[in-house]
Amino acid sequence: MSVKKTHFNGSFYPNSSDEVLEYIEYFNNRILDEGINLQKYSAKSVIVPHAGYVYSGYTANIAYKSISEFENKRFILLGPSHHARFSGLCISNDDVYPTPLGDVSIDTEYKQILEKEFDFVHLDIKEHSTEVQVPFIKHYFPENKIIECVYSSYSATDLTTFVKFLLEDENNILIVSTDLSHYYDISKASSLDSKCIKAIQDLDLEALKDGCEACGVLGVYALIKNATNLNLTSKVLSYTTSADASGDNSNVVGYTSAIIY
């Protein structure tokens, strides 16, 4: 049995179960304190951010909590590569993905199905955009399996075809990982991020092309294109920035979460 090597526990998220659970409890208490009435969605996909939990964990947690009553789904993690450059789409080769809350099984049977349909690059993936999602999945869906996919240099057409295949399987929930604008002042960041959020809310590809600066924009593009073709609906759940945690309005990163259902 091959165990995935994790790289970001202790930095992007805690390496102890107690600390991860403290974060999630804090995020859920904040939802209550802010009077947010979360609906439950039977999602085909969610869009979530991927910074450190102290910055974007609240926004990501809202999405996972919104789908937490829907079990027996396979989660496909799709994120952009920040730490390696390669051509194509990379899929994890391992059997088990460890988290501070316990191991998550990788769906090796479904992986074989995907490998018959698509050409993948096989690398030892080191990527926080996908790794930070796994403890949330373990907490809210303790028995569910995952597949981890990371793209670097990859065509929009090919990724759209891949996403279409995933969305057409009723057993899948696609997790599209992206942050929004990076390192602008709060005014500029809010202006740029509003373009991304409008595109996601309206499932509008033209709006997405109009100045959205998301690191995972390719994944969002592929999702929106398919969601439109499949007559799906979008609901943006949260928008925050790093300034909410740091207090620094001069150099912020934007985060959003959304449900596609």
C-alpha positions as CSV (number, residue, x, y, z in Angstrom):
1,M,0.0,0.0,0.0
2,S,1.4,3.3,-1.1
3,V,0.9,6.3,1.3
4,K,0.8,9.8,-0.1
5,K,3.6,12.0,1.3
6,T,2.1,15.3,2.6
7,H,4.0,18.5,2.6
8,F,1.9,21.3,4.1
9,N,0.7,20.0,7.4
10,G,2.2,22.2,10.0
11,S,2.2,25.2,7.7
12,F,-0.9,25.7,5.6
13,Y,-2.9,23.6,8.1
14,P,-2.2,22.1,11.5
15,N,-0.5,18.7,11.9
16,S,-2.5,17.7,14.9
17,S,-6.1,16.5,14.9
18,D,-7.0,18.7,17.9
19,E,-5.9,21.9,16.1
20,V,-7.7,21.0,12.9
21,L,-10.9,20.4,14.8
22,E,-10.4,23.7,16.7
23,Y,-10.2,25.5,13.4
24,I,-13.4,23.8,12.1
25,E,-15.2,24.5,15.3
26,Y,-14.2,28.2,15.1
27,F,-15.3,28.4,11.5
28,N,-18.7,26.9,12.3
29,N,-19.2,29.1,15.4
30,R,-18.4,32.1,13.2
31,I,-21.1,31.1,10.8
32,L,-23.5,31.1,13.7
33,D,-22.2,34.4,15.1
34,E,-22.7,36.0,11.7
35,G,-26.3,34.7,11.5
36,I,-25.7,32.8,8.2
37,N,-28.4,30.4,7.4
38,L,-26.6,27.8,5.4
39,Q,-28.7,25.8,2.9
40,K,-27.8,22.2,2.1
41,Y,-27.0,21.5,-1.5
42,S,-26.8,18.3,-3.5
43,A,-23.7,19.5,-5.3
44,K,-22.1,18.4,-8.6
45,S,-19.1,20.6,-7.8
46,V,-17.8,23.1,-5.3
47,I,-15.3,25.9,-5.8
48,V,-13.0,26.4,-2.7
49,P,-9.9,28.5,-1.9
50,H,-6.6,27.0,-0.8
51,A,-4.5,29.3,1.3
52,G,-3.6,28.6,4.9
53,Y,-6.5,27.8,7.1
54,V,-6.0,31.0,9.1
55,Y,-6.7,33.0,5.9
56,S,-9.1,31.0,3.7
57,G,-10.3,28.1,5.9
58,Y,-13.5,29.9,6.9
59,T,-14.5,30.4,3.3
60,A,-13.6,26.8,2.3
61,N,-15.4,25.4,5.3
62,I,-18.7,27.0,4.4
63,A,-18.7,25.0,1.1
64,Y,-18.0,21.7,2.8
65,K,-20.5,22.3,5.5
66,S,-23.1,23.2,2.8
67,I,-22.8,19.7,1.3
68,S,-22.1,17.8,4.5
69,E,-25.4,15.9,4.5
70,F,-24.8,14.3,1.2
71,E,-22.7,11.1,1.6
72,N,-21.5,8.2,-0.6
73,K,-19.9,10.5,-3.1
74,R,-16.4,10.3,-4.5
75,F,-14.4,13.6,-4.3
76,I,-12.2,14.6,-7.3
77,L,-9.7,17.2,-6.2
78,L,-8.7,19.5,-9.1
79,G,-6.1,22.2,-8.5
80,P,-3.4,24.3,-10.3
81,S,0.2,23.4,-9.7
82,H,2.2,26.0,-7.7
83,H,5.3,24.1,-7.0
84,A,6.2,22.3,-10.3
85,R,5.8,23.0,-14.0
86,F,4.8,20.2,-16.3
87,S,2.7,19.6,-19.4
88,G,-0.6,17.8,-18.9
89,L,-2.7,16.6,-16.1
90,C,-1.2,14.8,-13.1
91,I,-3.0,12.1,-11.1
92,S,-1.8,10.8,-7.8
93,N,-0.3,7.3,-7.8
94,D,-0.9,6.5,-4.1
95,D,-3.5,4.4,-2.3
96,V,-3.9,6.4,0.9
97,Y,-3.9,10.1,1.7
98,P,-3.0,10.8,5.4
99,T,-4.4,13.7,7.3
100,P,-4.2,14.7,11.0
101,L,-7.8,13.3,11.4
102,G,-6.9,10.0,9.9
103,D,-6.3,8.4,6.5
104,V,-8.5,9.0,3.4
105,S,-8.6,6.2,0.8
106,I,-7.8,7.0,-2.8
107,D,-10.2,5.4,-5.2
108,T,-7.8,3.3,-7.1
109,E,-10.6,1.5,-9.1
110,Y,-12.0,4.8,-10.4
111,K,-8.5,5.9,-11.1
112,Q,-8.1,3.0,-13.5
113,I,-11.3,4.0,-15.2
114,L,-9.9,7.5,-15.7
115,E,-6.6,6.2,-17.0
116,K,-8.4,4.3,-19.7
117,E,-10.1,7.5,-20.9
118,F,-7.4,10.1,-20.4
119,D,-3.6,10.5,-20.6
120,F,-2.1,11.5,-17.3
121,V,1.3,12.6,-16.2
122,H,2.5,10.5,-13.2
123,L,4.5,12.5,-10.7
124,D,4.9,12.7,-7.0
125,I,2.5,15.6,-6.6
126,K,3.4,18.2,-4.1
127,E,0.6,20.7,-4.2
128,H,-1.2,22.7,-1.5
129,S,-4.2,23.6,-3.6
130,T,-5.4,20.1,-3.3
131,E,-3.7,18.9,-0.1
132,V,-5.4,21.5,2.2
133,Q,-8.8,20.2,1.1
134,V,-8.3,16.6,2.4
135,P,-8.7,17.3,6.1
136,F,-12.1,19.0,5.4
137,I,-13.2,15.9,3.5
138,K,-12.0,13.6,6.2
139,H,-13.9,15.6,8.8
140,Y,-17.2,15.9,7.0
141,F,-17.1,12.7,4.9
142,P,-15.0,10.3,7.0
143,E,-15.6,7.2,4.7
144,N,-15.5,8.8,1.3
145,K,-12.7,8.2,-1.2
146,I,-10.8,10.8,-3.3
147,I,-8.9,11.3,-6.5
148,E,-6.2,14.0,-6.6
149,C,-5.5,15.7,-10.0
150,V,-3.2,18.7,-10.6
151,Y,-2.7,20.6,-13.8
152,S,0.1,22.9,-14.9
153,S,0.4,23.6,-18.7
154,Y,-2.8,22.1,-20.0
155,S,-5.2,23.1,-22.7
156,A,-8.7,24.5,-21.8
157,T,-10.2,22.1,-24.3
158,D,-8.6,19.1,-22.7
159,L,-9.5,20.1,-19.2
160,T,-13.1,20.9,-20.2
161,T,-13.4,17.4,-21.7
162,F,-12.0,15.9,-18.5
163,V,-14.4,17.9,-16.3
164,K,-17.3,16.9,-18.5
165,F,-16.5,13.2,-17.9
166,L,-16.4,13.8,-14.1
167,L,-19.6,15.7,-13.9
168,E,-21.5,13.1,-15.8
169,D,-20.8,10.5,-13.1
170,E,-23.5,10.8,-10.4
171,N,-21.0,9.4,-7.9
172,N,-18.6,12.3,-8.2
173,I,-18.3,15.7,-6.5
174,L,-15.7,17.8,-8.2
175,I,-13.7,20.1,-6.0
176,V,-12.3,23.0,-8.0
177,S,-9.5,24.7,-6.0
178,T,-8.6,28.4,-6.7
179,D,-7.7,31.6,-5.0
180,L,-8.6,34.9,-6.6
181,S,-6.5,38.0,-7.0
182,H,-3.0,38.2,-5.4
183,Y,-1.2,41.0,-3.7
184,Y,-3.2,44.1,-4.6
185,D,-4.6,46.7,-2.2
186,I,-8.0,45.9,-0.9
187,S,-9.8,48.2,-3.4
188,K,-8.1,46.8,-6.4
189,A,-8.5,43.3,-5.2
190,S,-12.2,43.7,-4.6
191,S,-12.7,45.1,-8.1
192,L,-10.8,42.2,-9.7
193,D,-12.4,39.6,-7.5
194,S,-15.9,40.9,-8.3
195,K,-15.3,39.9,-11.9
196,C,-14.5,36.3,-10.9
197,I,-17.5,36.2,-8.5
198,K,-19.9,37.5,-11.1
199,A,-18.6,34.9,-13.6
200,I,-19.1,32.1,-11.0
201,Q,-22.5,33.3,-9.9
202,D,-23.8,33.8,-13.4
203,L,-21.9,30.9,-15.0
204,D,-20.6,33.5,-17.5
205,L,-17.5,32.7,-19.4
206,E,-17.3,36.2,-20.9
207,A,-17.2,37.7,-17.4
208,L,-14.5,35.2,-16.4
209,K,-12.4,36.5,-19.3
210,D,-12.9,40.1,-18.2
211,G,-10.1,40.6,-15.8
212,C,-10.6,37.7,-13.4
213,E,-7.2,36.9,-11.9
214,A,-7.6,33.5,-10.3
215,C,-4.7,31.1,-10.1
216,G,-7.1,28.3,-10.8
217,V,-9.0,30.1,-13.5
218,L,-8.5,27.2,-16.0
219,G,-10.4,24.8,-13.7
220,V,-13.1,27.4,-13.1
221,Y,-13.4,27.9,-16.9
222,A,-13.8,24.2,-17.5
223,L,-16.4,24.0,-14.7
224,I,-18.4,26.9,-15.9
225,K,-18.4,25.7,-19.5
226,N,-19.8,22.3,-18.5
227,A,-22.2,23.7,-15.9
228,T,-23.8,25.8,-18.6
229,N,-24.1,22.9,-21.0
230,L,-25.6,20.7,-18.3
231,N,-28.1,23.4,-17.2
232,L,-26.7,23.6,-13.6
233,T,-27.1,26.4,-11.1
234,S,-24.4,28.3,-9.2
235,K,-24.5,29.8,-5.7
236,V,-21.6,31.9,-4.4
237,L,-21.4,31.3,-0.6
238,S,-18.6,33.5,0.7
239,Y,-16.1,36.1,-0.3
240,T,-13.2,37.0,2.0
241,T,-9.6,38.3,1.7
242,S,-6.4,37.7,3.7
243,A,-7.0,41.2,5.2
244,D,-9.8,39.7,7.3
245,A,-7.2,37.7,9.2
246,S,-4.1,39.9,8.8
247,G,-5.6,43.3,9.0
248,D,-3.3,44.3,6.1
249,N,-5.3,46.0,3.4
250,S,-2.3,46.9,1.3
251,N,-1.3,43.4,0.0
252,V,-4.2,41.0,0.0
253,V,-5.3,37.7,-1.6
254,G,-9.0,37.1,-2.4
255,Y,-11.0,33.9,-1.6
256,T,-14.4,32.7,-2.6
257,S,-16.4,29.5,-2.3
258,A,-19.4,28.4,-4.4
259,I,-21.7,25.4,-5.0
260,I,-22.6,24.2,-8.5
261,Y,-25.7,22.0,-8.3
